[in-house]
Structures are given as C-alpha cells and as structure tokens.
Amino acid sequence: MQHKSDVTELIGVLPEVQGLKITPDARDGVATHFAAIRAAAEEAAELPLDDTTEPAWRFEA
C-alpha cells in the first residue's frame, strides 16, 4: 500500500528535521525510493512471528 501524501510530507520535513538537502529536481526520485522502502517495511511487518522468536544478532544472506 502506497501512501503518497505521507511520503510527500516526509520529504517536506526532512530538511528541517535531519538537515538533509533535497533539491527540487531530486524530490520525485526520493519519493519513489521512500515509497519502496515503506512498501518493503509494511510487507516485513506482516510476517508472522512466534512469541518465542528472538532477533538474530547478525544478518547473513
């Protein structure tokens, strides 16, 4: 699920909050990447985890 208005708002406040400079010509690209990151995070958040599952101390692909 894509939330374009949320992504647009995030890009609007990033310069203030994080001190990032996002030029007007880069905004569409940044928005595309943030939307993809959000979609991946939402998909990962839906993975079923057992109550006994512990986080891995190291990730290996």
N, C-alpha and C positions, 0 to 999 in steps of 0.2 A: 504494500500500500504506500503510495507516494503522497507526501504532504507538502506540496509546492509552497504554500503560503508560509509554513513553518521554516522551510529551507531559506526562502527569501528573507524572512525576518532574521534568521540566524546570520546570514551574510550581512545584513544591515547592522547588526550589533557587534560582530566580531572585531572590527577596527577599534571600537571603544573598549571592549572587554579584554581582548587579548593583544591589542596593539598590532594587529595584522593589517597590512595594506593590501586591499583588493581593488585593483584598478577596474574601471567600468567595463573595459573590454574583456576582462577575465571573469566577470561575475557569472556569466552563463556556464562556463566550464566548471567553476567552483560549485555552482548549484547542482550541476549534473553529478559531480563526484559525491557531494554530501547526500544527495538523494539515493545514490547507490549504496553508500555506507549505511544510511538509515534502513534501507530495504534489507541489507545483509544482517544488520543487528536485530531487526524485527524477526527475521527468519530464525536466527540463532536463539532468540528469546523464547521461541515456541517449541524448542526441542524439549522433550520430556526428560526430566532428571529425577532420579530416585532420591529420597531423603538421605540416603547413606552415601551418595556420590560426593566425592571430595575433589576440589580443584587440583589439576595437575601442577606440579611445581615447575615443569618445563614442557614446552610445546615442541613436538617433533613431527615433521611432515613426512 
